[in-house]
Amino acid sequence: MPSDTSPTTPGIRIERRNALALITLDRPKALNAFDSDMRAAIVEALPEFAKDPIIYGVAINSNSKKVFCAGGDVRKIIATYKDDPAAAKTMFADEYSMNWALECFSKPSVSLIDGALMGSGVGLTAFNTHRVAGENYLFAMPETAIGLFPDVGAAHVLARLPHEMGLYLGLTGRTIGRADAFALGLVTHCFSAALFDNVIEQLSEAWPIDHLLDERHVDPGESELMRHALTISHCFSAATPTAIMERLAAVTGSEAEWAAGVRKDLRQRAPISLEVSIRHIRQARTEDLRETLVRDYRLACRFLEDKDFAEGVRALLIDKDKSPKWRPATLAEVDPAGVDAYFAPLDEELQLPTREQLQAMP
């Protein structure tokens, strides 16, 4: 099969295989953590693929059997901020610009996901037209555990999930498998990862993508998460994180133990992250993705300037003592005016072209 590989970028391979543009995450030792060079390679390639008449569509996959993408390289972002705050903010701006470019891409796009998918990996795949889950698929947006918030446009996705599931996933950061993801619409198809190479082969010959994926799809089974839908809907429809905690504490009967576990998880998350995330996700319900990404950047800059993000990365990813010292330490101590400040406009907001402008670019 003819193949044209782009100049080598560490951590990623980009190839033309006849009618298919194939993007492969290739940073297994770092669990395919997404960095600036990988991001730049994708942003550079997308316009070329869009205008190439030979290219039918794009596929994104991973060379790792354990993980699709464990998220962004947040340790590098924190280290960069210490020496060059503007450069760290640019890293966020570039990622959100890529998310918007993926959303506006004008041809079919399919993500072939097996293993863990978190953070930046969600932003890399959530806006593809087709999202396939292998048997080892795992989804999570665990940012509140490191003193951040669900970014990369994920609030736009979470805001549209049924039964307040988006708030549940965005605040707790809990992991779900492919049966849950399919029930929620986070993935469009489920089949064995052993078929991914065959799908790539067929796509390279420009086989119609819908038929190709539909005929391989298998029922992923019952969603475990949907068993808790009524409890989640009731508890996470509360106005504030504090009220959510109170409703979880009041759950009785067969759901009581499960609700207690959720409440325990929330108590370990950064209080300011919970307050910011609930507002961010709810505001995203009435916005398009572009508006949500602009606010993602606003919030990310504020989290860089504050202390909890750096502290969360230290406690969970650097020292790994799993004992972050959040400031404020409890929800009761969160100042509403402080939360408002996170959402206040920046002097220099993220500038994203409109969909029409982006698609018209030469």
N, C-alpha and C positions, 0 to 999 in steps of 0.2 A: 504494500500500500504506500503510495507516495506520501511523504511526510516532510513538512517544512518546519523546523524548530526555530523559535526566536532566539536571539542572543541570550546566553545563559545568565539568569538572575538567581542567586542563591536562594533556595527555598521554594522555587516554583519553576515549572516547565510549561511553556506555551507553544503549542504545535498547530500546524494546519495539516489535517488528514483529509485530503480530498475536500468534501463538502463540509467538514466539521472543524471547528476551532476547539481544541482540547486544552483545558487549563488543569494542571495537576499540582496540587500542593505537595511539596517534597522537602519537608523539614522534620523528619520523624523524631530526631533526638529531642527536639523542642516541642513535640506533640503538635507540629504544624502551627505553632503560634504565629499569628499574622504580623508581619513587620512592614516598615515603610517601603522597602525595596520590592517586596512582593506586591504590595498595593500599587506602587507606581507602574510596575510591569503590566498589571491588568488594565489600569486606566489608559495607558499608552496603546494597548492592543485593541480595546473595545471599538474605538472609532474605525480602525482599519477593518475589523471584522464586519462592522455594520455596512460599510460601503463596498466590500468585496463581493461581487456578484456570484462568485463560486461558493462562498460560505453560506450554508443553509441555516446553521445554528451553532450554538456554543454549549459545550458540556464542561462541568467543573467536577473534579473528583480528587481523591487523595491516594497517595501511595502507601499509606499506613493502614494496617488491619485493625489497629486499636482505637484510632481517633481520626476523625475527619479534620477538625480544627478546634483546639482547646481555647481559642480566643485570641485577643490581641496581646502583644508583648508589653504588658502594663509595667513590668519592672523597668524596661527600657524607657518608657514614658516618664516614670517617676524620676529615674536617674537623669534623664535629659532636662527635666524641669528644674532640677537643682542648679544646673549650670547655664541653661538657656531656656527661660520660660516661654519665650516666643516660639522656639523650635518645637517644644512639647505641644503647645496649642496647635501648631501647624500640623502635627501628626494626627490630631483629632480631626481637624478641618479636612485634611486629605482623605481620611477614611470616610467621612460622611459624604464627601463629594463622590467617592467611588460608589457608595451605596446608591446615591441618586443616579449615577451613570448606569448602574445595573438595572435599576427600575425603568429607566428610559430606553434601554437597549431595544432595538426595533425588530429583532429576530427571535425565534424560539431559543430558549435557554433551559438547560436541565442540570440540576445538581444531583449527583449520585453519591449518597451519603451513607456511610457505614461507620460505626463507632461514635464517639462523643462529638457533639456539635454545641459549641458554647460561644457567647460573646461575639467577637468579630466574625466567627464562622457563621453565626446566624445572619449577620448583615451581608455576608458574601452569598448566601443561598436563598434567603427569604423572599427576594424579589425576582427570582427566576420564574419563568412561566410554568416549569415542571420541577417537582421536588420528589426524588425517589429515596425511600428509606430501606436500607438493607436490614438484615435480622439483628444486627448489633447497634442499631441507631439509638442514640440517647440525646435528648435536647435539654438545655438549661440556659437560663440567663441569670447567673449567680452574682451579679454585680453588687447587690446590697450587702453581700458578705465581705466585700473588700472596700466598703465605704464609697461606692460609686452608685450608679443608677443604670437601668436598662437603656443603653444607647444604640448606636448603629441603626437607627430607625426602628428598632424592635418595639418601641412603644406604639407605633402605628399598627403593627401586627397584633400585639397583645390586646390593644384596645378593641379589636374587632372579634375577639374570641367569645363564645357564648358562656353564659352562667358565671360571669365574673372570673372565668379561668385565667384571663390575662393578668388581672391584678394578683391572683393567687400565685401564678408563676413568676411574675415580675417582682413581687415583694419577698416571697420566700426563697426564690432561686432554686427551688426543688427540680430534680431531674425526672423526665418522663421518657418512656419508650415509644416505639413506633405505633403501637395500637392506640395509645393516647393521642399521639401527634396526628395520626390519620383521622381520628374521630373529631379532632379540633380543626382540621384543615391545614395544619402546619406542613403536612406532606400531601402530595397528590397521588402517589403510587407506592406500593410496597412489594418488593420481591427480593430474592436472594442476591447478595452481593456477588455471588459466583457468576451471575448473568451480566454484570456491569461491562465487562470487556466485550461481550457480544453486542450489547446495546451501543457501545462506542463504535464498533465495527459497522453496524447497520446505519447508524447516524452518519458515518463518513460517506456512505453511499446515498445519503439524502432520503432515507426511508421516512415516510410521514411519522412524526414523533408521537402523535396521539395514539395511532394504531399500534406503534411499536411498544409503547409503555402499557397501554390498556391490555394487550394480549398477554403480558407477563405479570400483571398485577395479581396478587393473592390477598385474601382476607387476612389481615393481621391479628384477628381475634378480638375479644372483648376488651374495651377500655376499662382499666382499673380505676382511673381517675373519675370517669363518669359516674361511678358508684357513689361518689361524694359530691355530686353536682348540686344537690339541694343545699347541703351544708355550706359549700363554697359560695353559692349564690347568696345565701342569707348572710353569712359572716362578712364576705368581702364586698358587699354592697353598702356597708356602713361608711359613714362620711370620712372617718379618720383612721389612721393606724391604731390609735388607742381604742376607738369604738370597735374595730375589728377584733382586737385582743379580748375585749369584754364579751363580745358575742361568742368567740371561740371558747372562752372560759365557761360560758353558760350552756354549752352543748351537752346533752345528756344521752343516755341510751347507747346504742351500738356504735354511734359516731364519736362518743366522748373521748376515747383513747386516741383516736386519730386526730381529733381537734386539738387535744392537749399537745400532741407532737408538733403540729403546725405552730401552735402558740410558742412552744419552746424554741423552734427555729427562728421565729420572728424576733424573739427576745435577744437572740445572738447577732442580729443584723444591726447595722449602724442606724441609730434613730433618725438622723438627718436624711439618710438615704431613703428610709421608708417614707418620710414626709414628702420629700421631693418626688419620689417615684410615683406615689399614688396620684399626685396632682398632674404629673407629666403624662401618665397613661390616660387619665380621664380627659385631659385637654386634647389628646391626640384623637379622641373619638370623632371630633368634628373637623379634623384637619386633613389635608393631603400629606403625603410623605415629605414633600419638600418643606413644608412648614414645620413638621416634627423634627427634621434634621437640623434646621436652623436653630431650634430650641435645644436640641442635643448639644450643639456646639456651645451655646450660651451656658448650659448647665455644666458641661465638661470643663470649661474654663474656670468656673466657680469652684468646682471640686478640686481642681489642681491648686487653686489659691488657698483652699482650706486645708485642714490637717487629716481628716478621716481617711481620704483616699490613700495617702502615703502610709498611714498607720495600718490600714487594712492589708495593703500589699506587703508591708513588713511582716505582719503577724501571720499571714496565711501563705505567703510565697517566698519570703526571704528567710526570716528566722524560723518560721513554721512553728511558733509556739502556740498558735491558735488562740491567743489571748489579747485581742486588740483593745486598746483603751480609747473608746469612742468619746468624742466631745461634741455635744453633750452625751452623757452616759445613758440617759433614759429618755423615753418619749415625753415624760412629764416636764423635762427640762428644756425641750425644744422651744425656741422663741419663734412665734409665728412671723414676726418681722424679719427674722433671719432667713426663714424659708422664702418669704417674698423676695428677699435680696437675690436669691439664686436665679429667679425668673426675670429680674430686671434686665432691660436691654443693655447690650455691650456698646462701648464706643465704636468698635469695629465688629459688626455682625458677620456671620458666615454668608457669603454671597454665592448663591447657586443659580445657574441659568434656568429659564423655564424649560419644560419638556420640549417645546417647539424649538427653542433656541439651541438646545443641546443636540437634538436630532438633525438640525439643519447645519451644524458645524461641519466644515470640510474635513 
